[in-house]
Amino acid sequence: MASVEEQELAGIGQRYLLKTNQGDSLIIIVRDSGGVELYRQPPDSEQSDCVATLDSDEARLVAAIIGRTIYRSESIERLGRYGMA
């Protein structure tokens, strides 16, 4: 089972470290300013690579997709016409 560690980053926001079942680490930094940074750290590595830097709207969209709250069999472009993407 995956595990999550949380750490407060003073003056920056929150850092979440998710260790996956495959051994990767996903580091999510949620900034007080609203942005989110995603990092991936391969197994047996001390270095993490920035995967994406998202603004708050992009982060909410990614969260909705991953959480399957907007999953539909229709394309994202088509959903955008209805204000769902």
N, C-alpha and C positions, 0 to 999 in steps of 0.2 A: 504494500500500500504506500502511496506517495505521502511524503511528510512536508509540512510547511513550517518555516521559521519566520518570525516577524521581528523587525528591528526598527526602532525610531531613529531617524537621521535628523538630528537637531538642526532646525532652520531650513531643512530641505523637504522632509516628508517621511514616508514609510518605505521600508525595504522588505520585500517578501522573497524568501528563497524556497522554491519548490523542488524537491528532489524526486525525479520521476522513477518509475519502475524500471526503465531502461538504463538508469544510472546518470542521465543528464541532470543538470541543474538549470532551472529557469529562474532568473532573477528579475523581479518586477519592482521598479522604483516608482512610487506614486508621489508626485511632487505636490507640495502645498499650493503651488501656483496653478495646478490643474493638469499639467502634463504627465505623461507616463513614459518610462523607458523600459524596454525589454532587452534582456541579455541572456545568452545561452552559454553555459559552461560545460564542455564535454567531460565525460568521466575521466578521472585521473589527470586532470589539468587544473592548474592554478589560475589560468587566464580565462576571462569571459569576454565574449564578443557582443557588441551592441547589434541587436537584430533590427530594432525599430525604435524611433522616437515619435510618440503620438501626442496630438493635442487632446483635450478632454472629449471633444465630439468623436474623434477617431477611436479613442479608448473605449467609449461607451458602445460604439458600433462593434468593435472587436469582441467586447465582453458579451454583447447580445448574440453574436454569431457563435462564439465558443459555448455559451450557455444554452444555445439552441432556442432562444426566445424568439428569434425572427427566422428560424429555419423554415424554409418553404421549398417546394419542388420547383418554384418559379425562380428566375434569375434575379439577382440583386438589382440590376438595372430596371427591371419591370416593377419591382417592389418600390423603387425610388419614386416612381410616378404617383404612388399612393401615400408617400410620406413615411414609408416604413423602413427606409434605408438611409 
